[in-house]
Amino acid sequence: MPTEVILPKVDMDMATGQISRWFAEEGARVKKGDVLFEIETDKAAMEIDAPASGTLRNVTGKERVDIPVGEPVAWIYADDEVYESGTTPQNRAPLSPPVGEMSAKPTDGGAVPPTSRSFALPSALPGISPTRGQSQGERATPLARRLAREAGLRIAEIQGSGPRGRVVRADVEAAVASKGAATPGQPAAEIPVEIPSAPAPAPKPMSDDQVLKLFAEGSYELVPHDNMRKTIARRLVEAKSTIPHFYLTLDCELDALLALRTQLNAAAPMRKTDKGEVPAYKLSVNDMVIKAMAMALMAVPDANTSWTENAMVKHKHADVGVAVSIPGGLITPIIRHADEKTLSVLSNEMKDLASRARSRKLKPEEYQGGTTAVSNLGMFGIKDFAAVINPPHATILAVGAGEERAVVKKGEIRIATVMSVTLSTDHRAVDGALGAELLGAFKRLIENPMGMLV
């Protein structure tokens, strides 16, 4: 059997992907490990290797077209395998006799193996396929399996509508919608069917047609969403719909931090590059914010968590994601063990991640996971804002601009550089007092930045 080449899942949130380009053409000889094609997801470009050696045939995956994860995009034929033009291994005629027509032959011991039997199912049952094979029927979601079992249905007899024929909940509900499931010798109507009642559907947003009707024809142009924008939209809706957000805001004075930053940058040693000698590092305020957030999480470990339905995930390190704006959206590369890294190391790593993020060259492990995130809009002059939590994080820190403000100290008014920050928290994992403790620890480090150097 030819080796199937599928579109793999390279991102935990990936449902579809696009082949940005093929490196091998139809009929080309390929070796196992050769780069076959490049996938463009919403966050990165990944090269996919050949799973076997042979001749590339039946290239069905087109470039720049959405393809479901797990969908075959080509097949690799070994030298001894026959290729029939115009057919694929999926639609080729079966080489073995149909189910129900197999002949049984005695084994050496004289025993006759059981024969396969076929039977007809009522045509009135929607979604039932009497010719569906067991191997295909095994492709089903766990929920679909449970519903089918409770309804008395065999999952192997249900026609799936998911990727590669996978049976999903809607398929099971369609199969029992008439009167129940049929088994050999028993009418469908005699089998009681009980399916757990589904929750009320969530309100649906306005349809495209409803939106466009509000504007005069010719007064707009339509720009189709790319994969990144679709994923951002889906994840934001999911986050705001499933995570109970609450927000804490306070002001931090930056004068001591700015003075220390100036001293550290002035003390940076020089290193040789192709462009001549340059400082070994150049710290930004954002670098010091990332470090302070990481150290605050280690000082308040109960806030360094992720929520799951069965347990609280308490992290042993502070892995800080940093929102980076890229064309068409944003991505959040992660500084691993940010609490343990020096400011110079953290700063150079952040610059590298941001550069590769903008060219979509990050690896999945460089932007997946993390224990918290920082979103800084201060460079755009934004005073304060509240960010949306990025699962599986329980917190995200929104950072505003540092600006001179009048502050009162011991009854006297003076000018100080002040930055407003807002902590968004998942109330299931971080309560109000705990969130306040975390934000207080962050403020102490920002206002006494020498603590980040020891």
C-alpha positions as CSV (number, residue, x, y, z in Angstrom):
1,M,0.0,0.0,0.0
2,P,1.4,3.5,-0.9
3,T,2.5,5.6,2.0
4,E,0.0,8.4,2.8
5,V,1.4,11.9,3.2
6,I,-1.0,13.9,5.5
7,L,-1.1,17.5,6.5
8,P,0.2,17.2,10.1
9,K,-0.8,19.2,13.2
10,V,2.1,21.5,14.0
11,D,0.2,23.8,16.4
12,M,-2.0,22.7,19.3
13,D,-4.8,25.1,18.0
14,M,-4.4,24.1,14.4
15,A,-7.6,22.8,12.6
16,T,-6.5,23.7,9.1
17,G,-3.3,24.7,7.4
18,Q,-2.0,25.9,4.1
19,I,0.8,24.5,2.0
20,S,2.8,27.6,1.1
21,R,5.0,25.7,-1.4
22,W,5.9,22.2,-2.6
23,F,9.6,21.3,-2.9
24,A,8.9,18.1,-4.9
25,E,6.7,17.7,-8.0
26,E,4.3,14.9,-9.1
27,G,6.3,11.9,-10.2
28,A,9.5,13.0,-8.4
29,R,11.7,10.5,-6.6
30,V,12.0,11.3,-2.9
31,K,13.9,9.9,0.0
32,K,12.7,9.5,3.5
33,G,13.6,12.7,5.3
34,D,13.6,14.9,2.2
35,V,11.7,18.1,2.6
36,L,8.4,17.7,0.7
37,F,6.5,20.9,1.4
38,E,6.2,23.9,3.7
39,I,3.1,24.5,5.9
40,E,2.0,28.0,6.7
41,T,0.0,28.1,9.9
42,D,-1.4,31.1,11.7
43,K,1.9,31.5,13.5
44,A,4.8,29.9,11.7
45,A,6.1,28.2,8.6
46,M,7.2,24.6,9.0
47,E,9.0,22.3,6.6
48,I,7.5,18.7,6.4
49,D,9.7,15.8,5.6
50,A,8.9,12.7,3.4
51,P,7.7,9.8,5.6
52,A,9.1,7.2,3.2
53,S,11.2,6.7,0.0
54,G,9.7,6.3,-3.4
55,T,7.9,8.2,-6.1
56,L,5.6,11.1,-5.2
57,R,2.1,10.6,-6.8
58,N,-1.5,11.8,-6.4
59,V,-0.5,15.3,-5.2
60,T,-3.9,16.5,-4.1
61,G,-2.8,19.2,-1.6
62,K,-2.9,22.5,-3.5
63,E,-0.9,25.5,-2.5
64,R,-2.5,28.5,-0.6
65,V,-5.7,26.5,0.1
66,D,-7.1,25.6,3.5
67,I,-6.6,21.9,4.2
68,P,-8.0,20.1,7.3
69,V,-5.4,18.6,9.6
70,G,-5.0,14.9,8.9
71,E,-6.1,15.2,5.3
72,P,-3.9,13.3,2.7
73,V,-2.1,15.6,0.4
74,A,-0.1,13.0,-1.6
75,W,1.1,9.4,-1.6
76,I,4.5,7.9,-2.0
77,Y,4.7,4.7,-4.0
78,A,7.5,2.2,-3.4
79,D,9.2,0.7,-6.5
80,D,7.2,-2.5,-6.3
81,E,3.8,-0.7,-6.0
82,V,1.7,-0.2,-9.1
83,Y,0.4,3.3,-9.8
84,E,-2.8,3.7,-11.8
85,S,-3.2,7.2,-13.4
86,G,-6.3,9.0,-12.4
87,T,-6.9,7.1,-9.2
88,T,-5.8,7.4,-5.6
89,P,-5.4,4.7,-2.9
90,Q,-8.7,6.1,-1.4
91,N,-10.9,5.7,-4.5
92,R,-9.2,2.6,-6.0
93,A,-11.4,-0.4,-6.4
94,P,-11.0,-2.9,-3.5
95,L,-8.7,-5.9,-4.1
96,S,-10.6,-8.2,-1.8
97,P,-14.2,-9.4,-2.1
98,P,-16.9,-7.4,-0.5
99,V,-18.0,-8.1,3.1
100,G,-20.4,-11.0,3.1
101,E,-18.8,-12.7,0.1
102,M,-15.6,-14.0,1.7
103,S,-15.2,-17.8,1.7
104,A,-14.0,-19.6,4.8
105,K,-11.2,-22.1,4.5
106,P,-10.3,-24.7,7.2
107,T,-7.1,-24.0,9.1
108,D,-4.5,-26.8,9.6
109,G,-6.4,-27.9,12.7
110,G,-9.6,-28.3,10.7
111,A,-11.4,-25.4,12.4
112,V,-13.3,-23.0,10.2
113,P,-12.8,-19.3,11.1
114,P,-16.0,-17.3,11.4
115,T,-17.2,-15.7,8.2
116,S,-18.1,-12.1,7.8
117,R,-21.8,-11.5,7.5
118,S,-23.6,-8.6,5.8
119,F,-27.1,-7.4,6.5
120,A,-29.3,-4.6,5.3
121,L,-30.2,-1.6,7.4
122,P,-33.4,0.4,7.0
123,S,-32.8,3.2,4.4
124,A,-34.9,5.5,6.6
125,L,-32.1,5.9,9.1
126,P,-30.1,9.0,8.2
127,G,-26.4,8.7,8.6
128,I,-26.2,4.9,8.6
129,S,-23.9,3.2,6.1
130,P,-24.2,-0.6,6.0
131,T,-20.9,-0.9,4.0
132,R,-18.8,1.1,6.4
133,G,-15.7,-0.9,7.4
134,Q,-14.6,-1.4,11.0
135,S,-11.3,0.4,10.5
136,Q,-13.1,3.5,9.3
137,G,-15.8,3.3,12.0
138,E,-13.1,3.4,14.6
139,R,-12.4,7.1,13.7
140,A,-14.7,8.8,16.2
141,T,-14.4,11.5,18.9
142,P,-14.7,10.3,22.5
143,L,-18.1,12.1,22.8
144,A,-19.4,10.5,19.7
145,R,-18.5,7.0,21.0
146,R,-20.2,7.6,24.3
147,L,-23.4,8.9,22.7
148,A,-23.4,6.0,20.2
149,R,-23.0,3.5,23.1
150,E,-25.8,5.1,25.1
151,A,-28.1,5.1,22.1
152,G,-27.4,1.5,21.2
153,L,-25.6,2.4,17.9
154,R,-22.5,0.7,16.5
155,I,-20.0,3.4,15.7
156,A,-18.7,1.4,12.7
157,E,-22.1,1.8,11.0
158,I,-22.3,5.6,11.3
159,Q,-21.2,7.7,8.4
160,G,-18.7,10.3,9.7
161,S,-18.6,13.9,8.5
162,G,-15.4,14.9,10.2
163,P,-11.9,15.0,8.7
164,R,-11.1,11.7,6.9
165,G,-14.6,10.4,7.8
166,R,-14.3,10.8,11.6
167,V,-17.6,10.4,13.4
168,V,-18.6,13.4,15.4
169,R,-21.5,14.2,17.8
170,A,-23.7,15.5,15.0
171,D,-23.4,12.3,13.1
172,V,-24.5,10.2,16.0
173,E,-27.5,12.5,16.6
174,A,-28.4,12.3,13.0
175,A,-28.3,8.5,13.1
176,V,-30.8,8.3,16.0
177,A,-33.0,11.2,14.9
178,S,-35.7,9.0,13.3
179,K,-36.5,6.3,15.8
180,G,-33.4,4.5,17.0
181,A,-30.7,2.1,15.9
182,A,-31.2,-1.1,14.0
183,T,-29.5,-4.4,14.7
184,P,-29.8,-7.7,12.7
185,G,-33.2,-9.2,13.2
186,Q,-34.5,-6.2,15.3
187,P,-36.5,-3.3,13.9
188,A,-35.1,0.1,14.6
189,A,-38.3,1.3,16.3
190,E,-38.0,-1.4,19.1
191,I,-34.7,0.1,20.5
192,P,-35.2,3.0,22.9
193,V,-32.9,5.9,22.4
194,E,-31.8,8.3,25.0
195,I,-29.4,11.1,24.3
196,P,-28.3,13.7,27.0
197,S,-30.1,16.9,26.4
198,A,-27.8,19.5,24.7
199,P,-27.2,22.8,26.4
200,A,-29.0,25.8,24.9
201,P,-27.1,27.1,21.9
202,A,-25.0,30.3,22.5
203,P,-26.3,33.4,20.8
204,K,-24.9,33.7,17.3
205,P,-23.3,36.9,16.0
206,M,-24.7,38.7,13.0
207,S,-24.3,36.9,9.7
208,D,-22.2,38.3,6.9
209,D,-25.3,39.3,5.0
210,Q,-26.8,41.1,8.0
211,V,-23.6,43.1,8.4
212,L,-23.3,44.0,4.8
213,K,-26.9,45.1,4.5
214,L,-26.1,48.0,6.9
215,F,-23.7,49.6,4.4
216,A,-24.4,51.0,1.0
217,E,-23.2,48.7,-1.8
218,G,-19.9,50.0,-3.3
219,S,-19.0,51.8,-0.1
220,Y,-16.6,49.1,1.1
221,E,-14.2,46.3,-0.1
222,L,-14.0,42.8,1.3
223,V,-10.6,41.5,2.5
224,P,-10.8,37.8,3.3
225,H,-9.5,36.6,6.7
226,D,-6.2,34.7,6.7
227,N,-5.6,31.8,9.0
228,M,-3.9,34.0,11.6
229,R,-6.8,36.4,11.9
230,K,-9.3,33.5,12.1
231,T,-7.3,31.8,14.9
232,I,-7.0,35.1,16.8
233,A,-10.7,35.7,16.6
234,R,-11.6,32.2,17.7
235,R,-9.2,32.2,20.6
236,L,-10.3,35.6,21.8
237,V,-14.0,34.5,21.8
238,E,-13.1,31.3,23.6
239,A,-11.0,33.1,26.2
240,K,-13.6,35.8,27.0
241,S,-16.4,33.2,26.9
242,T,-14.8,30.6,29.2
243,I,-12.5,32.5,31.5
244,P,-13.9,34.6,34.2
245,H,-11.7,37.7,33.9
246,F,-11.2,40.3,36.6
247,Y,-8.7,43.2,36.6
248,L,-6.4,44.9,39.0
249,T,-4.6,48.2,38.2
250,L,-1.9,50.2,40.0
251,D,0.8,52.7,39.2
252,C,4.5,52.1,39.4
253,E,7.2,54.8,39.6
254,L,9.9,54.3,37.0
255,D,12.6,56.8,37.9
256,A,14.9,54.4,39.8
257,L,14.4,51.8,37.0
258,L,15.2,54.3,34.2
259,A,18.4,55.4,36.1
260,L,19.6,51.8,36.6
261,R,18.8,51.0,32.9
262,T,21.0,53.9,31.8
263,Q,23.9,52.8,34.0
264,L,23.7,49.2,32.8
265,N,23.5,50.1,29.2
266,A,26.5,52.4,29.6
267,A,28.5,49.6,31.2
268,A,27.8,47.1,28.4
269,P,31.0,45.6,26.9
270,M,31.6,45.9,23.2
271,R,31.6,42.9,20.8
272,K,32.7,42.6,17.2
273,T,30.1,41.9,14.5
274,D,29.9,42.2,10.7
275,K,28.8,45.8,11.2
276,G,31.6,46.7,13.5
277,E,31.7,46.9,17.3
278,V,28.4,47.1,19.0
279,P,27.3,46.8,22.7
280,A,26.8,43.3,23.9
281,Y,23.3,44.2,25.0
282,K,20.9,47.1,25.1
283,L,18.2,46.8,27.8
284,S,14.7,48.2,27.3
285,V,12.1,49.0,29.9
286,N,10.1,46.0,28.5
287,D,13.1,43.6,29.3
288,M,13.0,44.8,32.9
289,V,9.2,44.4,33.0
290,I,9.5,40.8,31.9
291,K,12.1,40.1,34.5
292,A,10.1,41.7,37.2
293,M,7.0,39.8,36.3
294,A,8.9,36.5,36.3
295,M,10.4,37.2,39.7
296,A,7.1,38.3,41.1
297,L,5.5,35.0,40.1
298,M,8.3,33.1,41.9
299,A,7.8,35.3,45.0
300,V,4.0,34.5,44.9
301,P,4.0,30.9,43.6
302,D,0.3,30.3,44.2
303,A,-0.3,32.8,41.3
304,N,2.0,30.9,39.0
305,T,-0.7,28.5,38.0
306,S,-2.9,27.2,35.2
307,W,-6.5,26.0,35.6
308,T,-7.8,22.6,34.6
309,E,-11.1,21.1,35.5
310,N,-9.6,18.4,37.7
311,A,-6.5,20.1,39.2
312,M,-4.6,23.3,39.6
313,V,-1.3,23.2,37.7
314,K,1.3,24.9,39.8
315,H,4.4,25.8,37.8
316,K,7.9,25.5,39.1
317,H,9.4,28.1,36.7
318,A,8.2,31.4,35.3
319,D,7.9,31.2,31.5
320,V,6.8,34.6,30.3
321,G,5.1,35.1,26.9
322,V,5.6,38.5,25.3
323,A,3.0,39.8,22.8
324,V,4.8,40.8,19.5
325,S,2.9,42.6,16.8
326,I,3.4,41.1,13.3
327,P,1.7,41.8,10.0
328,G,-2.0,40.6,10.2
329,G,-2.0,39.9,13.9
330,L,0.2,39.1,16.9
331,I,2.1,36.2,18.4
332,T,3.4,35.5,21.9
333,P,6.9,34.0,21.9
334,I,8.0,32.7,25.3
335,I,11.0,33.5,27.5
336,R,11.6,30.1,29.3
337,H,12.8,30.3,32.9
338,A,12.8,34.1,32.8
339,D,13.2,34.3,36.5
340,E,16.6,32.6,36.3
341,K,18.1,34.6,33.4
342,T,20.1,37.8,33.7
343,L,18.8,41.0,32.2
344,S,21.3,40.9,29.4
345,V,20.6,37.3,28.4
346,L,16.8,37.9,28.6
347,S,17.1,41.1,26.5
348,N,19.1,39.4,23.7
349,E,16.8,36.4,23.6
350,M,13.8,38.6,23.4
351,K,15.2,40.5,20.4
352,D,16.0,37.2,18.6
353,L,12.5,35.8,19.3
354,A,10.8,39.0,18.2
355,S,12.8,39.1,15.0
356,R,12.0,35.6,14.1
357,A,8.4,36.1,15.1
358,R,8.0,38.9,12.5
359,S,9.4,36.6,9.8
360,R,7.2,33.7,11.0
361,K,10.2,31.5,11.7
362,L,9.4,30.5,15.3
363,K,9.1,26.8,16.2
364,P,5.9,25.7,17.9
365,E,7.7,25.1,21.2
366,E,8.8,28.8,21.2
367,Y,5.3,30.1,21.3
368,Q,3.2,27.4,22.9
369,G,2.6,27.1,26.6
370,G,4.1,29.5,29.1
371,T,2.8,30.5,32.6
372,T,1.9,34.2,32.1
373,A,2.2,36.9,29.5
374,V,3.1,40.6,29.1
375,S,1.5,42.9,26.6
376,N,3.1,46.4,26.3
377,L,1.5,49.2,24.4
378,G,3.4,51.9,26.2
379,M,5.5,52.6,23.1
380,F,2.3,53.7,21.3
381,G,1.5,56.2,24.1
382,I,-1.3,54.1,25.6
383,K,-1.8,55.1,29.2
384,D,-3.6,51.9,30.4
385,F,-5.6,49.0,29.0
386,A,-6.8,45.5,30.0
387,A,-5.5,42.5,28.0
388,V,-7.3,39.2,27.3
389,I,-5.9,36.2,29.0
390,N,-4.2,33.7,26.7
391,P,-5.0,30.1,27.8
392,P,-3.5,28.2,29.5
393,H,-2.2,31.2,31.4
394,A,-4.0,32.4,34.5
395,T,-2.7,36.0,34.2
396,I,-1.5,38.6,31.7
397,L,0.0,42.0,32.5
398,A,-1.0,45.0,30.4
399,V,1.7,47.7,30.4
400,G,1.0,51.4,29.7
401,A,3.3,54.3,28.8
402,G,5.7,55.8,31.4
403,E,4.9,59.5,31.7
404,E,5.6,62.3,34.0
405,R,2.8,62.9,36.5
406,A,2.3,64.9,39.7
407,V,2.5,62.6,42.7
408,V,2.0,63.4,46.4
409,K,4.6,62.2,48.9
410,K,4.4,63.2,52.6
411,G,2.1,66.0,51.8
412,E,4.3,67.4,49.0
413,I,3.7,67.4,45.3
414,R,6.5,66.4,43.1
415,I,7.0,65.1,39.5
416,A,7.7,61.4,38.9
417,T,7.7,59.1,35.9
418,V,4.8,56.8,36.4
419,M,3.6,53.7,34.5
420,S,0.1,52.2,34.9
421,V,-0.2,48.4,34.7
422,T,-3.3,46.2,34.7
423,L,-3.2,42.6,35.7
424,S,-6.0,40.4,34.1
425,T,-6.5,37.2,36.1
426,D,-8.5,34.0,35.7
427,H,-10.7,34.2,38.8
428,R,-10.9,30.4,38.9
429,A,-7.2,30.2,39.6
430,V,-6.2,33.5,41.1
431,D,-8.5,35.3,43.6
432,G,-8.5,39.0,44.2
433,A,-6.2,39.0,47.2
434,L,-3.7,36.7,45.5
435,G,-3.7,38.8,42.4
436,A,-3.1,41.9,44.5
437,E,-0.2,40.2,46.2
438,L,1.3,39.4,42.8
439,L,0.9,42.9,41.5
440,G,2.4,44.3,44.7
441,A,5.4,42.1,44.3
442,F,5.8,43.3,40.7
443,K,5.5,47.0,41.8
444,R,8.2,46.5,44.5
445,L,10.7,45.1,41.9
446,I,10.0,47.9,39.4
447,E,10.4,50.6,42.0
448,N,13.5,48.9,43.6
449,P,15.1,47.5,40.5
450,M,18.4,46.5,42.2
451,G,16.5,43.5,43.4
452,M,16.5,42.1,39.9
453,L,20.3,42.0,39.9
454,V,20.8,39.9,43.0
